[in-house]
Amino acid sequence: MAAQNHVHRVVIPDRKLAASRIALSLAAKTVLANEFRILGISAPEKNVILE
């Protein structure tokens, strides 16, 4: 099964869509941080891409 990566830019000329994507990203960050805290898992401050 091949992995698929979909890229969606957050900052785009459509200001309303860009604001919605930024809000969604911040909400996801908050939810994940809360879940990790509840489970006692530490999370990195930055994403690290290993190649």
C-alpha positions in Angstrom: 0.0 0.0 0.0 1.6 3.3 -1.1 1.7 6.2 1.3 0.0 9.3 0.1 0.9 12.8 1.2 -1.5 15.6 0.6 -0.2 19.2 0.9 -2.6 22.0 1.8 -1.1 25.4 2.1 -2.4 27.3 5.1 -1.5 30.8 4.1 -3.1 31.5 0.7 -4.6 34.5 -1.1 -8.2 33.6 0.0 -8.1 35.2 3.5 -11.3 33.6 4.8 -10.1 30.1 3.9 -6.6 30.9 5.3 -8.1 32.0 8.6 -10.2 28.8 8.7 -7.1 26.6 8.1 -5.1 28.5 10.8 -8.0 28.1 13.3 -8.2 24.4 12.5 -4.5 23.9 12.9 -4.5 25.7 16.3 -7.5 23.7 17.5 -5.8 20.4 16.5 -2.7 21.5 18.4 -4.7 22.2 21.5 -6.6 18.9 21.3 -3.4 16.9 20.8 -1.6 18.7 23.7 -4.5 18.0 26.0 -4.6 14.3 25.0 -0.9 13.9 25.5 -1.1 15.6 28.9 -3.9 13.2 30.0 -2.0 10.2 28.8 1.2 11.4 30.3 3.1 11.5 27.0 5.6 14.3 26.3 5.5 15.9 22.9 8.3 17.7 21.1 8.0 21.5 20.7 8.8 21.2 17.0 8.2 18.6 14.3 11.3 16.9 13.2 11.4 15.3 9.8 13.8 12.3 9.5 14.9 11.3 6.0 
